Every structure is written in C-alpha cells, then in structure tokens.
Amino acid sequence: MLLVERTVVGAIAFDRLARDGVIHEVLGAWALPADIPSTRALRAHLVRDLVPRHAWLTGLAALWLEGYARAPRMLDVVAARGAHRAIPVPGSPPVRLHAGSLLGVPDAGSPRVVGLARACVDALWHSPTASALPAVASALRGGETSAREVRGLATTCDVRTRGRARVLSLVEALEGL
C-alpha cells in the first residue's frame, strides 16, 4: 500500500514531506502521497484494527470515516458497560471509550461504526463544539441523516444526563440545514 508511516521514514523526514506538500495526513502517523485521495475504504482499513472488539467507532471519528470531518486527534468508540480498553497501537490516535447505551449501533459491518445520526449526537456530546459543529453540519448537508433524526436520538437519553441540554440546543441551532 502507498501509506507513508512516520515510524518508517522518520519523524524529521515525515514532517518535511508534509510541510513541502508531498504527503497529506490521513490519520495519526499515517499519510498518503499528495496525489492520492483519502477514500472511505482506505480510512476503514486504517481503523479496522484500532476499534476494539464489541465496540463501535463513533463521534468525530465516525464522521471522519464517512468523509464529513477532518482526521480526529482521538478515536471515540462506544461499547457496552464493562468493556475493556484496547491496547494502543503506536502511531495511532488514542482510543477514548464511552460505555453506555448502544442505541443507534448497527448489527454488522466492517469496520464497526455507528449510524450517522448516532455519530452526530456523540460528536456534539463528547467533542469540542468548535470541532463538532462543522462536522455535524457537513453530515446534515450530505443528506444521509437529518437534524430531526439527530434530535430524536438525543432526546432518548435520560434527562439527567450531563450535557443533554447543550446537545439539544446545538441540534436546534443546526435545524436550518
């Protein structure tokens, strides 16, 4: 594969290649030559081994996989309570595990990634607003989900859940898209 890895070429060479525009970052310490686009299949290949068993990619990481966000600095995954954390892979972004509801999680698929509405809710919930809003707005404009669907999923959370009101207000702000 044409992936350029920081550990293979060295940090100084990798940074210079990126600075000179010869490569573009795909995820963490992996990059591609400038003339090769980052496709969903390539992004899926990169995260396949990073997502723990019995967990699903969510939030900004799922929106990135679908092409709606920039490469995340952290991979958000959701799993049932009691799930074990994965051993970090050198050069990859850290994995942040969110244990809880598996609502909006598909039964099958590779890589294991939540539905787009669930990814939008989790991005608004767990990521900084400045990063989440543009990604969610892009996903809504893409037409594969709607603000109504995102709002419906967010309202299923317990009213006592911290951050619920903030997420609902952000969805309300996005409803014009």
C-alpha positions, 0 to 999 in steps of 0.5 A: 500500500502507498501509506507513508508511516512516520515510524518508517521514514522518520519523524524529521523526514515525515514532517518535511514531506508534509510541510513541502506538500508531498504527503497529506495526513490521513490519520495519526502517523499515517499519510498518503502521497499528495496525489492520492485521495483519502477514500472511505475504504482506505480510512476503514482499513486504517481503523479496522484494527484500532476499534476494539472488539464489541465496540463501535467507532463513533463521534468525530471519528465516525464522521471522519470515516464517512468523509464529513470531518477532518482526521480526529486527534482521538478515536471515540468508540462506544461499547457496552458497560464493562468493556475493556480498553484496547491496547494502543497501537503506536502511531495511532490516535488514542482510543477514548471509550464511552460505555453506555447505551448502544442505541443507534449501533448497527448489527454488522459491518466492517469496520464497526461504526455507528449510524450517522445520526448516532455519530452526530449526537456523540460528536456534539456530546463528547467533542469540542463544539468548535470541532463538532459543529462543522462536522455535524453540519457537513453530515446534515448537508450530505443528506444521509441523516437529518437534524430531526433524526439527530434530535430524536436520538438525543432526546432518548437519553435520560434527562439527567444526563450531563450535557443533554441540554447543550446537545439539544440546543446545538441540534436546534441551532443546526435545524436550518440545514 
